[in-house]
Amino acid sequence: MRIILGVGGGIAAYKVASLLRLFTEAGHDVTVIPTEAATRFVGTATWEALSGKPVSNSVFDDVEKVNHVRLGHEADLVVVAPATADLLAKAATGQAGDLLTNTLLMAHGPVLFAPAMHSEMWQHPATRANVETLRSRGATVLEPAVGRLTGADSGPGRLPEPEAIFAAALALAGAAAPAPAAGAPKPLAGRTVTISAGGTREALDPVRFLGNRSSGKQGAALAQAALDAGARVRFLAAHMDVDPPEGVELVRVESALELREAALAAAPDSDVVIMAAAVADFRPAEVSDTKIKKKDDNDAPLVRLVRNPDILRELVEQRGLAQAGGLQGGGLHTGGAHGQLIVGFAAETGDADGDVLEHASAKLARKGCDLLVVNHVGVGRVFGQDETSVVILSGHGAGPQSAAGSKADVAAAVIDRIAAELDRVSPAG
């Protein structure tokens, strides 16, 4: 496949060298077009050495080849990483001031942008409008990863990891990633994985409920990735907009209390418990047996809420009690350092008290789980979307790991991390 790799002028340009190597080692023909600013971060010699081709960002080099037209016409795929705020703006407004922006205007194949910039730049209305413009024209714009930025700041704006961009690019172009060797062992073969997914619904009356925006897409993707990795999968499904994958052991639940009962019952013989469901923090204190009616006095009913149990925390406590009671035989896996892995999900927004990662790190400490997969959520972000970005935080001292792309890509990254953790603390067999 002929790929144009456009490199924007941001500090994350150094990570794109790894992306280039992934493309070339997979056998693809890659032409690198850096912007002038990009060459201030990574010089052309690096791109030439890794791609095996001459590198230019000028429309006046090799004029006889008409590169500003030819490159876009011939490319099967164009990937821009890092896609800075400046590059996104130029692409959205159709500017053609250098070889890369000319190539983008001439591209006939799919185009993928992997943004990287400071959080305020990514969240600025101008950038958001440019992203929506590009998406409306058929380009794919990944969500940036959430994590440490240049300086002391953290938040959305990190370049997704090269592996995530690579997977998203191949999926966009309809190309297959390198297949594992025939007969290669599956990393979760012989393991039992329990996964919760979807959004709980807390009844107000026989008609109405309190719910959330979860579609269940990420949980379904996790279940499929675990099946692909050879696991036996129990799937605790709350409300979902998608069907559970074939091959799971399906348990339907509706409320947080029903999910709690199912999760606590399933956990003892599970090697891994992944709590990806969006569980309501509160439920109505009273549930009416009949539909609540409007009254002529125009007064609205008052709904008193009570807290739902913290299922994730209870799972960690149940594991600890089992370990303390010596119940480590008979197939029961207890303790993060003794076999069972407990993985939580956190949908977070920043506020005046802290950014997304600060809130998530505090939640990880409170819950006591082994891994916490963090989404930065908001209107039009994550819930119901087909693309996402996450940061995986570890309760055992490992550094944060970012993953981005389709929900299937992110699910594969999470399952790979889980398999690695299991191998580290309790090898199969």
HELIX and SHEET records of a PDB file:
HELIX    1   1 ALA A   13  GLU A   25  1                                  13    
HELIX    2   2 ALA A   38  ARG A   40  5                                   3    
HELIX    3   3 THR A   44  SER A   51  1                                   8    
HELIX    4   4 VAL A   63  LYS A   65  5                                   3    
HELIX    5   5 ASN A   67  GLU A   74  1                                   8    
HELIX    6   6 ALA A   85  ALA A   92  1                                   8    
HELIX    7   7 LEU A   99  MET A  106  1                                   8    
HELIX    8   8 SER A  119  GLN A  123  1                                   5    
HELIX    9   9 PRO A  125  SER A  136  1                                  12    
HELIX   10  10 PRO A  162  ALA A  173  1                                  12    
HELIX   11  11 LYS A  217  ASP A  228  1                                  12    
HELIX   12  12 ALA A  256  ALA A  266  1                                  11    
HELIX   13  13 ALA A  267  ASP A  269  5                                   3    
HELIX   14  14 ILE A  311  ALA A  324  1                                  14    
HELIX   15  15 GLY A  336  HIS A  338  5                                   3    
HELIX   16  16 VAL A  356  LYS A  367  1                                  12    
HELIX   17  17 LYS A  407  VAL A  425  1                                  19    
SHEET    1   A 5 ASP A  29  PRO A  34  0                                        
SHEET    2   A 5 ARG A   2  VAL A   7  1                                        
SHEET    3   A 5 LEU A  77  ALA A  83  1                                        
SHEET    4   A 5 VAL A 111  PRO A 115  1                                        
SHEET    5   A 5 THR A 140  VAL A 141  1                                        
SHEET    1   B 2 ALA A 145  ARG A 148  0                                        
SHEET    2   B 2 SER A 154  ARG A 158 -1                                        
SHEET    1   C 8 GLU A 249  ARG A 252  0                                        
SHEET    2   C 8 ARG A 232  ALA A 237  1                                        
SHEET    3   C 8 THR A 192  ALA A 197  1                                        
SHEET    4   C 8 VAL A 272  MET A 275  1                                        
SHEET    5   C 8 LEU A 341  GLU A 348  1                                        
SHEET    6   C 8 LEU A 371  HIS A 376  1                                        
SHEET    7   C 8 GLU A 387  SER A 394 -1                                        
SHEET    8   C 8 GLN A 401  SER A 406 -1                                        
SHEET    1   D 2 GLU A 202  ALA A 203  0                                        
SHEET    2   D 2 PHE A 209  LEU A 210 -1                                        
SHEET    1   E 2 PHE A 282  PRO A 284  0                                        
SHEET    2   E 2 LEU A 305  ARG A 307 -1                                        
END                                                                             
